[in-house]
Amino acid sequence: MPFDNAQGNPMCVDVPNGSTAAGVPLQFFHCHGYASNGSPQRWHFIPSFTTDSGDVAYLIQNTGSGLCVTHPVNNVNSGLRLQQGRCDQAPFWVIHRQNANGTDPLIQLVIFGADLCMSAANFSDANSTPLVATDCQGFTNLPEILELG
């Protein structure tokens, strides 16, 4: 599951109330994906293709809803709230690692072809922090630095 270490507290990508409806805005929430009620925080990275630069592009699908991390149809702009939606309408995500040898767990999830990163709307450790797509700023913008756990 992707998570952010906001203020030193792990915050996981979460589907509010475990909803199975398309269009539900995603959020960061204190991690509990390991628990029996944790399916809203469990995600599959489905390899879809290899980019020209050799990176694997993924769909990111929630195990509980079967829906993917997406954005409103035909709208890929910075600051846009990410949501869950049909996987055939979802963008592909590429994992960018902080270092080339892959020993550092820090990553960015980048929308393929858009240079937008998955990010917390702010660097807070409050439940329900919105999940957004923002212009990638490298590894200098803490809300867009994630880990996989």
N, C-alpha and C positions, 0 to 999 in steps of 0.2 A: 504494500500500500504506500502511496506517496504521502510524505508528511513533512511539515515545516517545524523548525525548532524556534517558534516565537517566544521570545523572552526566556529561553531555556526550557520551555515546556512543549513536548511534542503535540502538534495539532495535525490531525489526519483529514484527508479529503473525505467528505461525508455527504450522503444524501439525506436531507432533513426528514426525520421521522420514518426513514426507510421507505419512502414513497416509491412506487413503481410507475408513476406518471411521467410521461415525456414533458419537457419544458420546466421541470422543477429546478430552480437555481441551486447550485452546489455551494458548499461552505466548508470551512475548516472547523473542526470540533475536537475536543480532547479525545485522544485515541482510546478506543475500546474495541477495535476490530478483532481482537483475540477472544472476546467474550461471546457468549451464546447469542447476544443481541447485536453482534458486531457486523452483520452483513452489509449495512449501509457504508462501511469503511473498507470493504474487501473489493479489490480491483484486479482484473486480469489484464495483462499486457499482451495483446494479440498481435504477433508479428505479421505484417501485411506485405511489405516489400523492402528492398534494399535501395537506398538513394544512390545517386551518381557518386556521392562522396564516400560511399561504403557504410553509411549508418543504416540501422534498421528503423523503419517507420512502423509505429504501432497504433492500433485502436486501443483505447483504455475503457474497459467494460466493467460495470458493477456486477458482482456476482449475485446480488439479491434481486435487482431490477432487470438485469439483462440489457440495460441501456448503457450508452457510451457517453464519455465526457465530450460535450459539443458546445456550440454557441448558437444564438438565433440564426436561422437559415438566411443565407446571403448577407451576413453581417459579421465581418471579421475585422474589428477595430480595437485599438488599444483601450483598456479600461472596461471592456465588455464583460459582463457577468457570464461566467460559464454555467452550463446547465447539463442535465442529462437528457439525452434524446436518442433517436433511432441511430443505430450504428452505421447505416448506409448514408447518413447525412453528417456523420462526425468527421472532424479533421483527423489527420494522421499526426502522431506525436513522435518526436525524435528526442532521445536522451542525450544531452550534452553533459559530459563529465568535467569536473573542475580540473582534473589532471589527465594527461594522455594515457598513463599506464593503468588507470582504473582502480588504484588502491585507495583513493579518497572517496568516501561515500557521498560527497556532495554532488548534486546534479541540478540541471535545469531541464524542464520539459518544454520543448519548443514545438509550436505548430509548424508542421512541414510547409515550407514555401511562404510563410507569413512573418517570420522573425518576431513572433509574439510568444511570450513565456507564460506558463501557468504560474499564478502568484496569489498570495493573500492580498486583499485590498489594502491592508495595513499591517504593520508588524506588531500585532496584538496577540495575546493568548486568551482572548475571549471566545467562548463558544459562539457559533453562528457568524464568524468572520467570513465575509463573502470571498468566493473563489473567482478570480478574474483573469483575463488575458491582458498582459501589459507588454510594451516594447521591451525587448530583452536588453539588459544593461550589463551583461557579463556577470561575473560573480561579485559585483559591488552592491547589488540591491538585495538586501537580506530577505524581503518577503518572497522573492522568486527563487531562492536557493532551497532545494528540497533534498530529501533522502528517501531511499526505498527501504522499507522495513518489512 
